[in-house]
Protein backbone atom coordinates (compact mmCIF):
# COMPACT_ATOMS: atom_id res chain seq x y z
CA UNK A 1 0.00 0.00 0.00
CA UNK A 2 0.95 3.65 -0.34
CA UNK A 3 1.25 5.60 2.89
CA UNK A 4 -1.58 7.98 1.96
CA UNK A 5 -3.90 4.94 1.73
CA UNK A 6 -3.20 3.79 5.28
CA UNK A 7 -5.75 4.97 7.84
CA UNK A 8 -6.09 4.53 11.58
CA UNK A 9 -8.41 1.65 12.37
CA UNK A 10 -7.94 -0.30 9.14
CA UNK A 11 -7.57 -4.06 9.32
CA UNK A 12 -4.41 -5.08 7.48
CA UNK A 13 -2.29 -8.14 6.95
CA UNK A 14 1.32 -7.90 8.09
CA UNK A 15 3.65 -10.90 8.02
CA UNK A 16 0.59 -12.89 6.92
CA UNK A 17 -1.33 -12.17 10.16
CA UNK A 18 -4.29 -9.90 10.85
CA UNK A 19 -3.49 -6.57 12.50
CA UNK A 20 -5.21 -3.24 13.09
CA UNK A 21 -3.62 0.13 12.39
CA UNK A 22 -3.61 2.19 15.57
CA UNK A 23 -1.40 5.03 14.35
CA UNK A 24 0.27 6.52 11.28
CA UNK A 25 3.30 8.80 11.69
CA UNK A 26 4.41 9.95 8.21
CA UNK A 27 7.59 11.64 9.43
CA UNK A 28 9.18 8.29 10.35
CA UNK A 29 10.59 5.63 8.04
CA UNK A 30 8.65 2.98 9.95
CA UNK A 31 5.46 5.00 9.93
CA UNK A 32 2.70 2.42 10.43
CA UNK A 33 1.95 1.32 13.99
CA UNK A 34 0.04 -1.95 14.28
CA UNK A 35 -1.79 -4.00 16.89
CA UNK A 36 -1.86 -7.76 16.26
CA UNK A 37 -5.44 -8.78 17.03
CA UNK A 38 -4.51 -12.30 18.11
CA UNK A 39 -2.52 -11.24 21.19
CA UNK A 40 -2.63 -7.40 21.26
CA UNK A 41 1.12 -7.07 20.74
CA UNK A 42 2.35 -3.88 19.05
CA UNK A 43 4.42 -3.75 15.85
CA UNK A 44 5.92 -1.01 13.69
CA UNK A 45 6.44 -1.26 9.93
CA UNK A 46 6.02 0.67 6.67
CA UNK A 47 3.06 1.01 4.34
CA UNK A 48 4.58 -1.23 1.68
CA UNK A 49 4.55 -4.16 4.10
CA UNK A 50 0.81 -4.20 4.81
CA UNK A 51 -2.27 -5.05 2.78
CA UNK A 52 -5.74 -3.76 3.66
CA UNK A 53 -8.69 -5.99 4.51
CA UNK A 54 -12.28 -4.83 5.07
CA UNK A 55 -14.04 -7.00 7.69
CA UNK A 56 -17.56 -8.19 6.91
CA UNK A 57 -20.33 -10.34 8.34
CA UNK A 58 -19.40 -14.01 8.98
CA UNK A 59 -15.67 -13.22 9.17
CA UNK A 60 -14.07 -14.85 12.20
CA UNK A 61 -10.79 -14.03 13.92
CA UNK A 62 -9.00 -14.34 17.24
CA UNK A 63 -9.04 -11.23 19.39
CA UNK A 64 -7.02 -11.27 22.60
CA UNK A 65 -6.67 -15.09 22.53
CA UNK A 66 -10.37 -15.77 21.95
CA UNK A 67 -12.20 -16.48 18.68
CA UNK A 68 -15.16 -14.39 17.51
CA UNK A 69 -17.44 -14.36 14.46
CA UNK A 70 -18.90 -11.10 13.12
CA UNK A 71 -22.69 -11.20 12.93
CA UNK A 72 -25.78 -9.04 12.41
CA UNK A 73 -28.16 -11.65 13.81
CA UNK A 74 -29.29 -9.46 16.71
CA UNK A 75 -28.59 -6.17 18.45
CA UNK A 76 -25.79 -6.16 21.00
CA UNK A 77 -26.58 -6.53 24.69
CA UNK A 78 -24.65 -5.72 27.85
CA UNK A 79 -21.49 -7.83 28.02
CA UNK A 80 -21.13 -8.26 24.24
CA UNK A 81 -18.16 -7.07 22.21
CA UNK A 82 -18.80 -5.06 19.05
CA UNK A 83 -16.68 -4.04 16.06
CA UNK A 84 -17.55 -0.49 14.96
CA UNK A 85 -17.23 -0.96 11.19
CA UNK A 86 -19.44 1.97 10.12
CA UNK A 87 -18.57 4.81 12.55
CA UNK A 88 -20.81 7.88 12.56
CA UNK A 89 -19.92 9.55 15.88
CA UNK A 90 -21.67 12.69 17.02
CA UNK A 91 -19.84 15.69 18.44
CA UNK A 92 -19.56 14.14 21.91
CA UNK A 93 -18.08 10.80 20.81
CA UNK A 94 -14.55 10.06 19.66
CA UNK A 95 -14.66 6.46 18.46
CA UNK A 96 -13.14 5.63 15.06
CA UNK A 97 -13.12 2.90 12.42
CA UNK A 98 -12.97 -0.72 13.61
CA UNK A 99 -12.76 0.02 17.32
CA UNK A 100 -13.58 -3.03 19.42
CA UNK A 101 -15.58 -2.11 22.50
CA UNK A 102 -17.45 -3.80 25.32
CA UNK A 103 -21.14 -2.96 25.66
CA UNK A 104 -22.30 -1.73 29.07
CA UNK A 105 -25.94 -0.90 28.32
CA UNK A 106 -28.27 -1.20 25.32
CA UNK A 107 -31.67 0.03 24.20
CA UNK A 108 -33.68 0.21 20.97
CA UNK A 109 -31.59 3.08 19.59
CA UNK A 110 -28.11 1.77 20.27
CA UNK A 111 -25.55 0.89 22.94
CA UNK A 112 -23.31 2.62 25.45
CA UNK A 113 -19.82 1.11 25.61
CA UNK A 114 -17.30 0.84 28.40
CA UNK A 115 -15.58 3.93 26.99
CA UNK A 116 -18.85 5.91 27.34
CA UNK A 117 -19.44 5.98 23.59
CA UNK A 118 -22.98 6.01 22.25
CA UNK A 119 -23.08 3.75 19.19
CA UNK A 120 -26.14 3.20 17.00
CA UNK A 121 -27.07 -0.35 16.02
CA UNK A 122 -26.26 0.23 12.33
CA UNK A 123 -22.69 1.25 13.16
CA UNK A 124 -21.36 -2.06 14.42
CA UNK A 125 -21.06 -5.79 13.83
CA UNK A 126 -21.69 -8.07 16.79
CA UNK A 127 -18.71 -10.17 17.86
CA UNK A 128 -20.23 -13.58 18.68
CA UNK A 129 -17.87 -15.83 20.69
CA UNK A 130 -16.58 -18.85 18.79
CA UNK A 131 -16.24 -19.75 15.13
CA UNK A 132 -19.66 -20.09 13.48
CA UNK A 133 -20.35 -22.85 10.98
CA UNK A 134 -19.81 -21.51 7.49
CA UNK A 135 -17.76 -18.59 8.79
CA UNK A 136 -14.73 -17.14 7.03
CA UNK A 137 -11.54 -17.27 9.14
CA UNK A 138 -9.44 -14.17 8.40
CA UNK A 139 -6.58 -14.67 10.88
CA UNK A 140 -4.14 -15.32 8.01
CA UNK A 141 -3.91 -13.83 4.55
CA UNK A 142 -2.46 -17.11 3.29
CA UNK A 143 -4.99 -19.61 4.59
CA UNK A 144 -2.58 -22.48 3.99
CA UNK A 145 -1.03 -21.43 7.30
CA UNK A 146 -4.40 -21.39 9.05
CA UNK A 147 -4.06 -24.60 11.04
CA UNK A 148 -7.30 -25.66 12.71
CA UNK A 149 -5.61 -27.38 15.64
CA UNK A 150 -3.51 -24.32 16.45
CA UNK A 151 -6.50 -21.98 16.30
CA UNK A 152 -8.64 -24.30 18.43
CA UNK A 153 -5.92 -24.39 21.07
CA UNK A 154 -5.61 -20.60 21.20
CA UNK A 155 -9.40 -20.18 21.31
CA UNK A 156 -9.57 -22.55 24.27
CA UNK A 157 -7.30 -20.26 26.26
CA UNK A 158 -10.25 -17.93 26.86
CA UNK A 159 -9.75 -14.27 27.80
CA UNK A 160 -6.36 -12.60 28.02
CA UNK A 161 -3.69 -14.48 29.88
CA UNK A 162 -2.24 -12.96 33.02
CA UNK A 163 1.03 -11.85 31.43
CA UNK A 164 -0.91 -9.46 29.19
CA UNK A 165 -2.81 -7.82 32.03
CA UNK A 166 -1.55 -4.89 34.11
CA UNK A 167 0.55 -5.81 37.14
CA UNK A 168 1.97 -3.85 40.05
CA UNK A 169 5.11 -1.96 39.01
CA UNK A 170 4.05 -1.52 35.37
CA UNK A 171 4.81 1.93 33.96
CA UNK A 172 2.32 3.31 31.42
CA UNK A 173 2.40 6.47 29.32
CA UNK A 174 -0.83 8.26 28.47
CA UNK A 175 -1.01 8.75 24.68
CA UNK A 176 -4.01 11.06 24.30
CA UNK A 177 -2.42 13.89 26.25
CA UNK A 178 -0.52 16.94 24.98
CA UNK A 179 1.91 16.76 27.89
CA UNK A 180 4.01 13.73 28.83
CA UNK A 181 2.21 11.77 31.53
CA UNK A 182 3.58 8.52 32.93
CA UNK A 183 2.22 6.58 35.90
CA UNK A 184 2.93 3.34 37.73
CA UNK A 185 0.39 0.68 38.66
CA UNK A 186 0.35 0.66 42.47
CA UNK A 187 -2.66 -1.58 43.12
CA UNK A 188 -5.29 -3.68 41.34
CA UNK A 189 -8.72 -4.62 42.68
CA UNK A 190 -11.11 -6.62 40.50
CA UNK A 191 -11.33 -4.65 37.21
CA UNK A 192 -10.04 -1.36 38.66
CA UNK A 193 -6.38 -0.31 38.31
CA UNK A 194 -4.93 2.24 40.74
CA UNK A 195 -2.12 4.41 39.35
CA UNK A 196 0.31 6.67 41.19
CA UNK A 197 -1.12 10.09 41.90
CA UNK A 198 -4.49 8.73 42.98
CA UNK A 199 -5.79 7.94 39.48
CA UNK A 200 -8.30 5.08 39.22
CA UNK A 201 -9.22 3.68 35.81
CA UNK A 202 -10.93 0.52 34.47
CA UNK A 203 -8.53 -2.22 33.42
CA UNK A 204 -10.12 -2.21 29.97
CA UNK A 205 -9.17 1.44 29.44
CA UNK A 206 -5.54 0.86 30.45
CA UNK A 207 -5.32 -2.01 27.95
CA UNK A 208 -6.54 0.29 25.16
CA UNK A 209 -3.34 0.84 23.17
CA UNK A 210 -4.76 3.98 21.58
CA UNK A 211 -4.93 5.64 25.01
CA UNK A 212 -2.09 4.05 27.01
CA UNK A 213 1.30 2.62 26.08
CA UNK A 214 3.08 0.07 28.29
CA UNK A 215 6.72 1.09 28.79
CA UNK A 216 8.28 -1.37 31.26
CA UNK A 217 7.89 -2.93 34.68
CA UNK A 218 9.85 -1.22 37.45
CA UNK A 219 10.61 -4.60 39.05
CA UNK A 220 12.41 -5.72 35.88
CA UNK A 221 14.85 -2.81 36.01
Secondary structure, DSSP 8 states (H G I E B T S, - for coil): --GGG--TT-EEEETTEEEEEEEE-TTSSS-EEEEETTT--EEEE-GGG-EEE---TTEEEEETTEEEEEE-SS---TT-EEEESS----TT----TTEEEEEEEE-SSEEEETT--EEEGGG-EEEEES--TT-EE-SBSSGGG--HHHHHHHHHT-S--GGGS--TTEEEEESS-SS--EEEEEEEETTEEEETTTEEEEHHHHT-TTTEEEEEEGGG-
